[in-house]
Amino acid sequence: MKYYDVFSETGFHSAFMTTYAFSAQAFEDVPFPKLRGAGCRNIAILADKAMLNMSFAEYGAPRYAGALYHLAKVSVGGAFHPKMTLLVGPEKGRLLIGSANLTALGLAGNKELVADVRYSATDKDNAALFGEALNYLRSYVPAEDPWFGDALSRAFRYSPWLREAAEIETPGDQSDIRLLADKSDQTFLDQIEAAVAGDEIERLVVLSPYWDAKLEGLTRLREVLGMPPTDILIDPLAAQFPASVLDGATVELFDLRDETVLSVRPCQSLYRLRQRMGPRDFRQHELLPSGSAGTDYPKGKR
């Protein structure tokens, strides 16, 4: 399924989105008409200020921003890098977090990984996660922005469940799904370590488009997880991977372009675990951190 297909789903009145790179033409040609055609008219986007200015300088201002949807510039030390879509309806919600920017490549061209979490009136288990995601997004709204608050008020008016979720003081840390976000007192690695909670990691499988020159981000991740044997999936044509600094005894590389890679290692270890454990037990041992952060150290640090 293409990422942009999700914007055609009916039953949502509001969409709150974040992105690092933004292409007005791509957004206004594909997701925007799909959202409006499905009845979603309350749309607000937060984008990295530097990237947005660069897009405006090269391609001009968006046609419909400021009139039919809200677009705000976020300025932070470093990059505003999350890619999140929060779709809100009277009795349902959909939260998508992953690697895809609101650009032509992010929406349809690249290979992207996006987590898809749902809320409904009959399945409210993920309500706290929606509230946590919304509060994270709200924390980056520019102080001088008067319009995002209006969009949020409209969403709360038609979806009281979202207001209640946003008021939950302590999100469920014991949930099978957790939101890992940049925090002043905790790095991503700290949060991954807390989620692992001392479990033994038998094998680490890593898929990332970016790597730092000394593989410091990868090394720190492996240290947090107890230095497990590691399989790395890379695209040799796209990734400049510094293989010379690897500990070859415990790390193996796999060509992501090879279609057979999913039928051999690195997936053999996961297959053996599934054979040895029941499906219910296996879910307690399989951890899948995913999102917008690469394995290069600066992003791993924030």
TORMI-785597 format. One record per residue (C-alpha): residue number from 1; residue in three letters; x, y, z. Coordinates in Angstrom, 1 decimal. Last residue first. Layout:
<atoms>
ATOM   seq   type        u        v        w
ATOM   NUM    ALA        X        Y        Z
...
</atoms>
This chain:
<atoms>
ATOM   seq   type        u        v        w
ATOM   302    ARG     18.2     13.6     20.4
ATOM   301    LYS     21.3     11.4     20.6
ATOM   300    GLY     20.2      8.9     17.9
ATOM   299    LYS     19.8     11.9     15.5
ATOM   298    PRO     23.4     13.1     16.1
ATOM   297    TYR     24.8      9.5     16.2
ATOM   296    ASP     23.7      8.2     12.8
ATOM   295    THR     21.2      5.4     13.2
ATOM   294    GLY     18.4      7.4     11.6
ATOM   293    ALA     15.5      8.9     13.6
ATOM   292    SER     12.2      9.2     11.8
ATOM   291    GLY     10.3      6.1     13.1
ATOM   290    SER     10.9      2.6     14.2
ATOM   289    PRO     11.7      0.7     17.4
ATOM   288    LEU     10.6     -3.0     16.9
ATOM   287    LEU     11.0     -5.2     19.9
ATOM   286    GLU     10.1     -8.9     19.7
ATOM   285    HIS     10.3    -10.8     23.0
ATOM   284    GLN      6.8    -10.3     24.4
ATOM   283    ARG      5.2    -10.8     21.0
ATOM   282    PHE      7.0    -14.2     20.8
ATOM   281    ASP      5.2    -15.5     23.9
ATOM   280    ARG      1.8    -14.9     22.2
ATOM   279    PRO      2.9    -16.5     18.9
ATOM   278    GLY      4.2    -19.6     20.8
ATOM   277    MET      7.9    -19.8     21.1
ATOM   276    ARG     10.5    -22.1     19.5
ATOM   275    GLN      9.2    -21.7     15.9
ATOM   274    ARG      8.8    -18.0     16.2
ATOM   273    LEU     12.4    -17.7     17.6
ATOM   272    ARG     13.7    -19.8     14.7
ATOM   271    TYR     11.9    -17.4     12.2
ATOM   270    LEU     13.4    -14.4     14.0
ATOM   269    SER     16.9    -15.8     13.7
ATOM   268    GLN     16.3    -16.7     10.1
ATOM   267    CYS     15.3    -13.2      9.3
ATOM   266    PRO     18.9    -11.8      9.0
ATOM   265    ARG     19.4    -14.4      7.4
ATOM   264    VAL     17.5    -16.0      4.6
ATOM   263    SER     14.1    -15.6      3.1
ATOM   262    LEU     13.9    -11.8      3.5
ATOM   261    VAL     17.3    -11.3      1.8
ATOM   260    THR     16.0    -13.2     -1.3
ATOM   259    GLU     14.9    -10.0     -2.9
ATOM   258    ASP     18.5     -8.7     -3.0
ATOM   257    ARG     18.3     -4.9     -3.1
ATOM   256    LEU     18.6     -4.7      0.7
ATOM   255    ASP     22.2     -6.1      0.4
ATOM   254    PHE     23.0     -7.7      3.8
ATOM   253    LEU     25.9     -6.8      6.1
ATOM   252    GLU     27.0     -8.9      9.1
ATOM   251    VAL     28.1     -7.8     12.5
ATOM   250    THR     29.5    -10.0     15.3
ATOM   249    ALA     33.0    -11.0     14.1
ATOM   248    GLY     33.3     -8.2     11.6
ATOM   247    ASP     33.6     -5.5     14.3
ATOM   246    LEU     32.9     -2.8     11.9
ATOM   245    VAL     35.1      0.3     11.2
ATOM   244    SER     35.9     -0.7      7.6
ATOM   243    ALA     32.2     -1.0      6.7
ATOM   242    PRO     31.8      2.8      6.6
ATOM   241    PHE     28.3      2.7      4.9
ATOM   240    GLN     27.8      5.4      2.2
ATOM   239    ALA     24.1      4.4      1.6
ATOM   238    ALA     22.3      4.8     -1.7
ATOM   237    LEU     23.9      2.3     -4.1
ATOM   236    PRO     25.0     -0.1     -1.4
ATOM   235    ASP     21.4     -0.3     -0.1
ATOM   234    ILE     21.8     -1.5      3.5
ATOM   233    LEU     20.4     -4.1      5.8
ATOM   232    ILE     22.5     -4.6      8.9
ATOM   231    ASP     22.5     -7.9     10.9
ATOM   230    THR     23.8     -7.7     14.5
ATOM   229    PRO     25.0    -10.2     17.1
ATOM   228    PRO     24.1     -8.7     20.5
ATOM   227    MET     26.2     -6.0     22.2
ATOM   226    GLY     24.1     -5.8     25.4
ATOM   225    LEU     21.2     -3.7     24.1
ATOM   224    VAL     22.5     -0.4     25.3
ATOM   223    GLU     26.0     -1.3     23.9
ATOM   222    ARG     24.4     -2.2     20.5
ATOM   221    LEU     22.7      1.2     20.3
ATOM   220    ARG     25.9      3.0     21.3
ATOM   219    THR     27.8      1.2     18.5
ATOM   218    LEU     25.2      2.0     15.9
ATOM   217    GLY     25.2      5.7     16.8
ATOM   216    GLU     29.0      5.7     16.9
ATOM   215    LEU     29.3      4.2     13.4
ATOM   214    LYS     32.6      6.1     13.0
ATOM   213    ALA     31.5      8.0      9.8
ATOM   212    ASP     27.9      8.4     11.0
ATOM   211    TRP     25.2      6.3      9.3
ATOM   210    TYR     22.1      7.2      7.3
ATOM   209    PRO     19.4      5.2      5.4
ATOM   208    SER     18.7      2.8      8.3
ATOM   207    LEU     17.6     -0.8      8.7
ATOM   206    VAL     19.1     -2.6     11.7
ATOM   205    VAL     18.5     -6.2     12.9
ATOM   204    LEU     19.6     -7.0     16.4
ATOM   203    ARG     19.9    -10.6     17.7
ATOM   202    GLU     19.5    -12.4     20.9
ATOM   201    ILE     18.4     -9.4     23.0
ATOM   200    GLU     18.2    -10.4     26.7
ATOM   199    ASP     15.5     -8.5     28.4
ATOM   198    GLY     16.7     -5.9     30.9
ATOM   197    ALA     13.8     -3.5     30.6
ATOM   196    VAL     13.9     -3.4     26.8
ATOM   195    ALA     11.6     -0.3     27.0
ATOM   194    ALA     14.0      1.4     29.5
ATOM   193    GLU     17.0      0.8     27.1
ATOM   192    ILE     15.0      2.2     24.2
ATOM   191    GLN     14.1      5.3     26.2
ATOM   190    ASP     17.7      5.9     27.2
ATOM   189    LEU     18.8      5.4     23.6
ATOM   188    PHE     16.2      7.9     22.4
ATOM   187    THR     17.8     10.4     24.8
ATOM   186    GLN     16.2     11.3     28.1
ATOM   185    ASP     16.1     14.5     30.2
ATOM   184    SER     15.3     17.1     27.6
ATOM   183    LYS     13.1     14.7     25.7
ATOM   182    ASP     13.0     13.7     22.0
ATOM   181    ALA     10.2     11.2     21.4
ATOM   180    LEU      9.6      7.5     21.9
ATOM   179    LEU      5.9      6.7     21.8
ATOM   178    ARG      5.2      3.3     23.2
ATOM   177    ILE      3.2      0.3     22.0
ATOM   176    ASP      3.0     -2.9     24.0
ATOM   175    SER      1.6     -0.8     26.8
ATOM   174    GLN      3.3     -0.8     30.2
ATOM   173    ASP      4.4      2.8     29.9
ATOM   172    GLY      0.7      3.7     29.9
ATOM   171    PRO      0.7      7.5     29.6
ATOM   170    THR      0.7      9.4     32.9
ATOM   169    GLU     -1.1     12.7     32.9
ATOM   168    ILE     -4.1     11.8     30.7
ATOM   167    GLU     -5.4     15.2     29.6
ATOM   166    ALA     -4.6     14.7     25.9
ATOM   165    ALA     -6.7     11.5     25.9
ATOM   164    GLU     -9.7     13.3     27.4
ATOM   163    ARG     -9.4     16.0     24.7
ATOM   162    LEU     -9.2     13.3     22.0
ATOM   161    TRP    -12.3     11.5     23.3
ATOM   160    PRO    -14.2     14.8     23.0
ATOM   159    SER    -14.0     14.5     19.2
ATOM   158    TYR    -16.1     17.1     17.5
ATOM   157    ARG    -15.3     20.0     19.8
ATOM   156    PHE    -11.7     18.8     20.5
ATOM   155    ALA    -10.9     18.8     16.8
ATOM   154    ARG    -12.4     22.3     16.4
ATOM   153    SER    -10.3     23.5     19.4
ATOM   152    LEU     -7.2     22.0     17.8
ATOM   151    ALA     -7.7     23.9     14.6
ATOM   150    ASP     -8.3     27.2     16.5
ATOM   149    GLY     -5.1     26.6     18.6
ATOM   148    PHE     -3.1     26.1     15.4
ATOM   147    TRP     -4.3     29.5     14.2
ATOM   146    PRO     -2.7     32.0     16.6
ATOM   145    ASP      1.0     31.0     16.0
ATOM   144    GLU      3.2     33.4     18.0
ATOM   143    ALA      4.3     30.7     20.4
ATOM   142    PRO      5.3     28.4     17.6
ATOM   141    VAL      3.7     24.9     17.9
ATOM   140    TYR      6.4     22.6     19.0
ATOM   139    SER      4.8     21.4     22.3
ATOM   138    ARG      1.5     20.9     20.5
ATOM   137    LEU      3.0     18.0     18.5
ATOM   136    TYR      4.2     16.2     21.7
ATOM   135    ASN      0.8     16.8     23.3
ATOM   134    LEU     -0.9     15.2     20.3
ATOM   133    ALA      1.3     12.2     20.4
ATOM   132    GLU      0.8     11.7     24.1
ATOM   131    GLY     -3.0     12.0     23.7
ATOM   130    PHE     -3.0      9.5     20.9
ATOM   129    LEU     -0.9      7.1     23.0
ATOM   128    ALA     -3.3      7.5     25.9
ATOM   127    ALA     -6.2      6.4     23.6
ATOM   126    ASN     -4.4      3.2     22.5
ATOM   125    ASP     -6.6      0.7     24.4
ATOM   124    LYS     -9.8      2.4     23.3
ATOM   123    ASP    -11.2     -0.4     21.1
ATOM   122    THR    -15.0     -0.1     20.7
ATOM   121    ALA    -15.1      3.7     20.3
ATOM   120    SER    -12.1      3.4     18.0
ATOM   119    TYR     -8.3      4.1     18.1
ATOM   118    ARG     -5.7      2.9     15.6
ATOM   117    VAL     -1.9      2.8     15.3
ATOM   116    ASP     -0.1      2.6     11.9
ATOM   115    ALA      3.7      2.5     12.0
ATOM   114    VAL      5.3      3.8      8.8
ATOM   113    LEU      8.4      2.5      7.0
ATOM   112    GLU      9.3      4.1      3.7
ATOM   111    LYS     10.7      2.9      0.4
ATOM   110    ASN     10.9      6.1     -1.6
ATOM   109    GLY      8.7      7.3     -4.4
ATOM   108    ALA      5.1      7.6     -3.1
ATOM   107    LEU      4.6      9.9     -0.2
ATOM   106    GLY      8.2     10.4      0.9
ATOM   105    LEU      9.4     10.8     -2.7
ATOM   104    ALA      6.7     13.3     -3.6
ATOM   103    THR      7.2     15.2     -0.3
ATOM   102    LEU      5.3     15.2      3.0
ATOM   101    ASN      8.2     13.3      4.6
ATOM   100    ALA      8.0      9.5      5.3
ATOM    99    SER     10.2      7.9      8.0
ATOM    98    GLY      7.5      6.8     10.4
ATOM    97    ILE      4.6      7.7     12.6
ATOM    96    LEU      0.9      7.2     11.6
ATOM    95    LEU     -1.8      7.7     14.2
ATOM    94    ARG     -5.4      6.9     13.2
ATOM    93    GLY     -8.5      8.0     15.2
ATOM    92    LYS    -12.1      7.0     15.7
ATOM    91    GLU    -15.3      8.0     17.3
ATOM    90    PRO    -15.8     11.7     16.2
ATOM    89    GLY    -12.8     11.5     13.8
ATOM    88    VAL     -9.1     12.5     14.1
ATOM    87    LEU     -6.2     11.7     11.9
ATOM    86    LEU     -2.8     12.2     13.4
ATOM    85    THR      0.1     12.1     10.9
ATOM    84    MET      3.7     12.1     12.1
ATOM    83    LYS      7.1     12.6     10.6
ATOM    82    PRO      9.5     14.0     13.3
ATOM    81    HIS     12.6     15.9     12.2
ATOM    80    PHE     12.6     19.5     13.4
ATOM    79    ALA     16.3     19.9     12.8
ATOM    78    GLY     19.1     21.3     15.0
ATOM    77    GLY     18.2     23.9     17.6
ATOM    76    VAL     14.6     24.4     16.9
ATOM    75    SER     12.4     26.5     14.5
ATOM    74    VAL      9.0     25.2     13.5
ATOM    73    LYS      7.3     26.9     10.5
ATOM    72    ALA      3.5     26.6     10.4
ATOM    71    LEU      1.1     25.5      7.6
ATOM    70    HIS     -2.7     25.7      8.1
ATOM    69    TYR     -5.1     24.4      5.5
ATOM    68    LEU     -7.7     25.8      3.2
ATOM    67    ALA     -6.8     29.5      3.2
ATOM    66    GLY     -3.4     29.9      4.9
ATOM    65    ALA     -1.9     27.2      2.7
ATOM    64    TYR     -3.9     26.8     -0.5
ATOM    63    ARG     -1.5     27.7     -3.3
ATOM    62    PRO      1.8     27.0     -1.6
ATOM    61    ALA      4.5     29.7     -1.8
ATOM    60    GLY      7.2     29.5     -4.5
ATOM    59    TYR      9.2     26.5     -5.8
ATOM    58    GLU     12.8     27.2     -4.9
ATOM    57    ALA     12.5     29.9     -2.3
ATOM    56    PHE      9.4     28.4     -0.8
ATOM    55    SER     11.1     25.0     -0.5
ATOM    54    MET     14.2     26.5      1.1
ATOM    53    ASN     12.0     28.4      3.6
ATOM    52    LEU     10.2     25.1      4.4
ATOM    51    MET     13.5     23.3      5.0
ATOM    50    ALA     14.8     26.0      7.3
ATOM    49    LYS     11.5     26.2      9.3
ATOM    48    ASP     11.0     22.5      9.8
ATOM    47    ALA      7.3     21.7      9.2
ATOM    46    LEU      4.1     21.7     11.3
ATOM    45    ILE      0.9     21.0      9.4
ATOM    44    ALA     -2.7     21.7     10.2
ATOM    43    ILE     -5.9     20.4      8.5
ATOM    42    ASN     -9.5     20.8      9.5
ATOM    41    ARG    -11.3     19.8      6.3
ATOM    40    CYS    -11.5     16.0      6.4
ATOM    39    GLY    -14.6     15.0      4.4
ATOM    38    ALA    -13.0     12.2      2.3
ATOM    37    GLY    -12.6     14.5     -0.6
ATOM    36    ARG    -10.9     17.0      1.6
ATOM    35    LEU     -8.3     14.4      2.7
ATOM    34    LYS     -7.8     13.0     -0.8
ATOM    33    PRO     -7.5     16.6     -2.2
ATOM    32    PHE     -4.7     17.3      0.4
ATOM    31    PRO     -2.9     14.0      0.2
ATOM    30    VAL     -2.2     14.1     -3.6
ATOM    29    ASP     -1.7     17.4     -5.5
ATOM    28    GLU     -1.6     19.8     -2.6
ATOM    27    PHE      1.0     17.7     -0.7
ATOM    26    ALA      3.2     17.1     -3.8
ATOM    25    GLN      3.0     20.7     -4.9
ATOM    24    ALA      3.6     22.1     -1.4
ATOM    23    SER      6.7     19.9     -0.9
ATOM    22    PHE      7.7     19.7      2.7
ATOM    21    ALA     10.8     18.3      4.3
ATOM    20    TYR     10.9     17.7      8.1
ATOM    19    THR      7.3     16.8      8.6
ATOM    18    THR      4.5     17.0     11.1
ATOM    17    MET      0.8     16.5     10.6
ATOM    16    PHE     -2.5     17.1     12.3
ATOM    15    ALA     -5.6     16.0     10.4
ATOM    14    SER     -9.2     16.7     11.4
ATOM    13    HIS    -12.7     15.7     10.3
ATOM    12    PHE    -12.0     11.9     10.0
ATOM    11    GLY    -14.7      9.3      9.0
ATOM    10    THR    -13.5      8.5      5.5
ATOM     9    GLU    -10.2      7.0      4.4
ATOM     8    SER     -8.7      8.6      1.4
ATOM     7    PHE     -5.6      9.9      3.3
ATOM     6    VAL     -4.4      6.4      4.0
ATOM     5    ASP     -3.7      5.9      0.2
ATOM     4    TYR     -0.9      8.4      0.4
ATOM     3    TYR      1.4      5.9      2.1
ATOM     2    LYS      1.2      3.5     -0.8
ATOM     1    MET      0.0      0.0      0.0
</atoms>
